Amino acid sequence: MKYLLTFIVFLAFGAIAARPQTPTAPAKSAKAMVEEYWKMETGGGRLTPEGWYKAATFYVHPIPPPRNKVIFVIHDDFSVWDPFMKGNTAEVMVGVGSAGQIDSSLHYTPPDTRFAKEGVMYNLVPTDKHWEFEPDGRTLKEVTGPLEWRCKDTPGAAIYLTVESAIRYVKKVRDKSSDPTIKKNADKTLAILKRYHH
């Protein structure tokens, strides 16, 4: 009888151990999440509506694409810092070297030379819930999935591009536009950006 009880207890513990465990931490670190996001971002991933909607999964509360984008051009040597943990949240800073800004008319504004580097801060929370866009691109639905770090800040109109990505973007907009002002601004902007491009 003693051996039978021992066997039953062993089976009970085995069954408990075999149950799938709810993860207590995201599989991917907060820093790795921001690194993945920035690889997508600086390559022009959010320039199209499709890319913007796909990138929404990095945010807790995404928003539809803005009508007018502001392009922040940065050098390739950006750096994602180790996170600063605060309770169950993480703050991750990205250090960037500015190469100027481009507005919706492709007009270029030079960087502020007083600062060699600037920082972009992301506030992240671990969550298994986030919002995704329906096919109409406007309606949001709540989705439950794996526990992951997501940015709790609302994405704004600012998009960060490397110099190479910015050159591709300006050329594409210029070639599609019939506005002489945009074409003129594009040519001036491209001439400046090519000085930064090696």
N, C-alpha and C positions, 0 to 999 in steps of 0.2 A: 504493500500500500504506500509505503514511504517513497519507494522508487517511482511509483505511478504519479504521485503528487509532484515530485521533483520534475518529472517529464512534462506534466501539464504546465507547471510554472515556466519551464524552459520554452515551451511552445508559445505561451502567452507573451513572454518577453521578445521572442523571435518575431511574432506578428507585429508587435509595436515597432520594433526596429525596422521592419520591412516597409512600414508605411512611408509614403513620400513625405519628406519634411518640408515645411514652409521655409523658404530662405529668409534668414534674418538680416542679410546684407546683399546689395546688388552684386552680381557676378563681375561687372565691370566697374572699376574705380571712378570716382568723380573726375579725376584728372584725365583718365583715358576717354571718358565721355566727351569732355571739352576738346581734347585733341582730335577726336573723330569729327566733332562738329566743325572745328576750325579747318580741317582738311577739306570738308565739303563746302564750307562758307567761302573760304578764300579762293577756291577754284571756280566760283560762280554758281554754286548749287542752288542759291535762292533767287537767282535772277529771273527765272521763268515761273509762271504760276504753278506748274507741275512740281518744280523743285521746291517752291515755297511750301506747298502742301505736304510734300514728303518730309521736309525739315520740321514740320509741326510736331512730330513725335519726340523731338528733343525738348519740347516745352510742356509745362503743365497746362497752361492756358494760351494756346496760339491765337493769332488774329489773321484775318484775310490779308492778302498782299496790299501794301499801300499804293495809292495812286502815283505818288511821286517818290522815287527812291533817291537816297543820298548815298553816294559811293565814297567810302573812305579807302583810299589807296594806301597800301602798306608794303614795306619791304619783306623779303622772303624770310628774314631771320627773326620772325616772331617766336616767342617762347611761352609755353604754358607752365605756370608755376605749380608747385605742390599745394594741395588744398589746405585751407585753414578751417579746422573743424570747430563747429559751435553747436553743441548738442547733437541733434540728428540732421543738421544742415552742414553744407560745405560751401566755402567761398573759394572760388578759383579765379586767379588773375591771369590775364594774357598780356604779356608785354609786347608792344608793337612799336615799330619805327614808322612814323607817318611820311607818306610821299604826296600828300595833298588830298583834296576832295573834288568830286565831280557831281554837279547837280543834274536835274532832269533835262536841262537843255545842253548838256555836255560841256558846260563851262567849267574850267579848272580853277581851283583856288589853291595856292601853294601852302605848305605846312607851316606851322608856327616853329620857327627855328630856335626858340628859347628852350625847347624840350627835345632832348635826344630820343627819349622813349616815352610812350604813353601807355596807359593801362586800361584794359576792358575787364570789368568784373562780372562774374556770373555767380548767382546764388542758387545752389542746387539742393534739392530735397529727394530722398528715396521714396518712390511711390510705385504702386502697381496699377495706378489709374492715370489716364491722361485723355486728352480730347483729340479727335481726328476729324478732318473735314469730310463731309459727304461729297459725292461726285459733283454737286452743284458749286462746290468751292466756297460756299458761304455758311452752310448749316454745319454745326458741330455736333458730334456724338461722343459720349463718354465710353472709353474702351478700357477693359481690364486685361492686363497681361503680366509679363514677368516684372519682378521688382527691379527698377532701374533708377539711376540718378537722372533727374530732369530739372531744367531751369525753371524756377518759379517766377522769374521776371517776364514781363510781356515783351515779345520781340517788337522793336520799333522799325522805323523806315530806314535805319542805317544798315548798310551792307558793306562788309569788309572784303576787299579784293587785293590780291597781289598785283604787282605792276603788270605782269604778263597777262593775268586774267582781265585787268582793267583795259589793256590795249585791245584784247579780243572783243570786249563788251562795247567799247567806243566805236570800233570798226563796224560791228554788226548793226548798232543803232544808226550810225551815219549812213550805211549803205541802204537801209530800209526807209530812211526818212526822205521826204521831199521838201523839208523846211530848210531854206538857205542859211538861216541863223544856226540851226543845229549842225549843218554840214561845216560851216565856217568854224564854229566852236570845236567841233570834233577834230578838224585838221590841226588847230592850234594845240589842243590837248594832247593829241598823239605825238606831236613834235616834242612836247615837254616830257611825256612819259617815256619816250624812247631814250631820253638821256639817262633815266634811272635803270633802264633795262640793259642787262649785260648778256 
